[in-house]
Amino acid sequence: MLALFTGTHINKVDKKGRVSVPAPFRATLSGQGFAGAVVFPSFTADSLEGCGASFLEELAAGMDATAAVFSEEEDDLATLVFAQARQLAFDPEGRIILPAEFMDHAGITDTAAFVGKGRKFQIWHPDRLKVHTAELMKKARDKRPTVSLARTRVPGGDA
């Protein structure tokens, strides 16, 4: 079963940029071949994107399958994601060190909000997250989005 990143967790950031990754997130990241998280600046929001190594590998495979090799689109996405991504290792206390340029991009100073987004997560300045969440709630109320549930077949059960 695939573990997912869920919930919102706000943690303190020290002067060296160290922040504790929430325990549920560390558990989801465990067993992915790297004791830490992959983080890069979001190109869609004033936040950071975080994931495990396996998600990044799937993203690369998806890009290989859909984008023409050496196309402008493939090159742009590779630069925005892979060229900026950093593997941030956990220290013995389960913390990572956020690079200064990442903190600047997300406006993170003394606190960081870890936001579960299923197979990935984001790291926000808590005040920016509140504004962003309010905007999303308004948009959702106006548009009322729907999602189709993926159906998995249970052995011995009917489809």
ChimeraX attribute file (.defattr): number of C-alpha atoms within 10 A of each C-alpha:
attribute: neighborCount
match mode: 1-to-1
recipient: residues
	/A:1	3
	/A:2	6
	/A:3	13
	/A:4	17
	/A:5	21
	/A:6	17
	/A:7	14
	/A:8	16
	/A:9	17
	/A:10	18
	/A:11	16
	/A:12	14
	/A:13	19
	/A:14	13
	/A:15	9
	/A:16	10
	/A:17	19
	/A:18	18
	/A:19	22
	/A:20	20
	/A:21	22
	/A:22	18
	/A:23	11
	/A:24	16
	/A:25	23
	/A:26	19
	/A:27	13
	/A:28	18
	/A:29	23
	/A:30	15
	/A:31	12
	/A:32	13
	/A:33	10
	/A:34	16
	/A:35	18
	/A:36	22
	/A:37	24
	/A:38	22
	/A:39	27
	/A:40	25
	/A:41	24
	/A:42	19
	/A:43	13
	/A:44	8
	/A:45	14
	/A:46	22
	/A:47	26
	/A:48	24
	/A:49	24
	/A:50	27
	/A:51	23
	/A:52	25
	/A:53	20
	/A:54	16
	/A:55	15
	/A:56	18
	/A:57	11
	/A:58	11
	/A:59	14
	/A:60	15
	/A:61	11
	/A:62	11
	/A:63	16
	/A:64	12
	/A:65	10
	/A:66	9
	/A:67	14
	/A:68	12
	/A:69	12
	/A:70	9
	/A:71	9
	/A:72	11
	/A:73	13
	/A:74	16
	/A:75	13
	/A:76	12
	/A:77	15
	/A:78	15
	/A:79	12
	/A:80	15
	/A:81	19
	/A:82	15
	/A:83	11
	/A:84	13
	/A:85	18
	/A:86	16
	/A:87	17
	/A:88	18
	/A:89	15
	/A:90	19
	/A:91	13
	/A:92	7
	/A:93	9
	/A:94	16
	/A:95	19
	/A:96	20
	/A:97	16
	/A:98	20
	/A:99	15
	/A:100	12
	/A:101	10
	/A:102	20
	/A:103	21
	/A:104	14
	/A:105	17
	/A:106	19
	/A:107	19
	/A:108	24
	/A:109	16
	/A:110	16
	/A:111	18
	/A:112	26
	/A:113	22
	/A:114	28
	/A:115	23
	/A:116	19
	/A:117	16
	/A:118	13
	/A:119	16
	/A:120	21
	/A:121	22
	/A:122	24
	/A:123	27
	/A:124	26
	/A:125	21
	/A:126	22
	/A:127	14
	/A:128	16
	/A:129	19
	/A:130	12
	/A:131	11
	/A:132	14
	/A:133	12
	/A:134	11
	/A:135	11
	/A:136	12
	/A:137	13
	/A:138	11
	/A:139	12
	/A:140	12
	/A:141	9
	/A:142	9
	/A:143	9
	/A:144	9
	/A:145	8
	/A:146	7
	/A:147	5
	/A:148	5
	/A:149	6
	/A:150	6
	/A:151	7
	/A:152	7
	/A:153	9
	/A:154	8
	/A:155	7
	/A:156	6
	/A:157	6
	/A:158	6
	/A:159	8
